[in-house]
Amino acid sequence: MTTQHQQFSISTKKLYLTKGRLAKYYFDTFILGGLTLLFSVIISKGFITKVEHYSSPYFLLFLFFPVLTIISYLNLRRELQLTELKTGLSKHDNYKTTKETLKTLGWHIKVDNKGFIEAYTDNFGVWTWTDQMISIFLEDNKIMYNSVCNVDTFATQAFSWGQNTRNKKQFADTFELILTRQSS
């Protein structure tokens, strides 16, 4: 991530993703949108024309996919928002404390520079079949961070079932614990 992209993310409080990463991030929403179009074509071709067909399962699918597509898109868009944590530390001290936090949590750092750190968890299982990407922007007196499903694979998912929220809470709690230990 370039310095310009970092500044854009900080000013908008939203994680910047390149076009390729953004396409992978919204991949599930694209699939759901395609299914919505498919069912629209089926209905428009006259497959469901009679009044009694509106109570058929096909018509319910037509209603289900557009709603799921919209919910998926809004959820993914919301997850790009950065969470701000006021630290009262210099940028350098935020960097050191963040590195220690990630080491304590066992998250693997992929991108590491003084203003931005990108790390990955090993959390995947029944609810999340891919790891999560943690993006941390370092500034004086605060850090901004978020957690999204891995955008470097096509194994993304529209819903993390709370794992990204748990990652953000776990990061903030561990960061504050280390900060408390350092100040005492």
N, C-alpha and C positions, 0 to 999 in steps of 0.2 A: 504494500500500500504506500503510495507516494505521500509526501508531506502535504501536498495540495488536497489529496483525498482525506487525509487525517483531519485537516482543518475544516473541510466540508462536513465531515461526520460530526466534529465537535460543535460547529456552528448550528447544524440542523438537529443535533441530538438524535441522529439516525445513522445506523451503520451503512457506509457506502460499500456497494458490491459492484465489481466489474460486470459488464454485460453477460459474459459467460457464466459467472457465478450467480448472477441474478436469474438467469434462465434455469439453472439447475435448482436454485432455491424455490422457484415457483413451478417446478416441473409437475408436481402433483396437481396443482391448480390448473395447469394447461391440460392435463389428462382429463380432469373432471369437466373442464370447459368443452373439450372434444366430445365427451360422452353426452353432454347437454345438447350440442349441435347434432349429434347422431340421432338422438331421440326426437329432436325438433324436425329433422328431415323425415323420419319415419312417420311422424304424425302428419306432417304437411303432405306427404305422398298419399294420404288417405288410409293408412293402416288402421288408424283409430278414427272412424268417422261417425259411427252410430252412437246414439245417446248412451246405450248400455256399456259401451267401451270405455267411457270416462271413469267407470268404477273398476276397470281392469288393472292388473298389476303394472302393465306397460305405462299407463297414464300416471300411476303413482311414481314410477321411475322418472318420468318426465318432470314431475314436480320435485322429486328428491335431488336430482343432480344439480339443477340451478341453485337451489338453496345451499347445498353442500359446497358448491364452487364459490359462492359468495362468502360463506362462513370461513372457508379455507383461506381465501385471499385476504380477508380482513384479519384473521389470526396471524398469518405470516407477516403481513404489513406491520401489525402491532409489535411482533417480536423483534423487528429491526430497531425499535426505539432503544436508546441507550439509557442506562440507569446511572445516576450521578451519586457519588459517595464523597462527601466533604471529609478531607483528611487533616488539613492544617499543616501538611508537610510540603517540602520543596519537591520539585519534579524528580530530582535525583533520589531523594528518600522514598518517594512513591514508587519509583522504579525498583529499588532494593526490596522494599516491603512486598511489592507485587510478585517479584521473583521468588521470594521466600514463601509467599502464600501458595503459589502454583506448585512449588516443590513439596510443600506440606500436603497439598491435596493430591499429588501424584499425577497432575495434568502435564501433558507433554507440550513443550513450547516449539512452535513451528517458525514463527516470525518474531524476531527480537531486536528492537532498537530502542533508543532512549524515550521515544514518544509514543510507541505503539508495541503491544505484545499480542500475539495470536497463539492460543494454546488449544489443545484438544483433550477431551476426556476419554476415558475408556468405558464410559457408561453406554452399554447397549444390551438389549435383551428383548423381552417380550413386547414392551411398550415402545421402545426406541431401538430400531434395528441398525442404527448407525451411531457413531460418536457425535459429540456436540463440539462446536467451535466457540471458544470464548475470546472475545475481542475486547482489549483493554486500552483505553486512551489515557495517557499520563500527562498531567499538567501540574502547575503549582497549586497547592491547597486542595486539589480534588483529583479523582479519577472518574472516568466514565467507562462503563462496560456493558456487555450483554452476552447472551448465550443463544445460539441458533443451532439447528441441526446442521451437520457437516455439509457445506456447500461445494466441496471438491469431489463429490461423488453423485451419481444419479440415484443413490439409495436414500434420497431425502424423504421427508414426510411432512405432510401438511399440519399434523398435530403432534406435539411432543408429549402429550398426556402429563404435563406438569414438570417434565424433566428439566427444561430450560429454566423454569422458575426456581426449581430446587437448586440448580447449578448456581444461579445468581445469588440466592440466599446463602448457600454454602460458601461461595467466594467472599461475600461481604462479612459473614460471621468469622471466617478464618482470618481475613485481613484485619478486622478489628481486634481479634484475639492476639494476633502477632503485634499489632500496634500497641496494645495494652502492655504486653510483655516487654516491649522495647522501652516504653516510657517509665516502667517501674524499676 
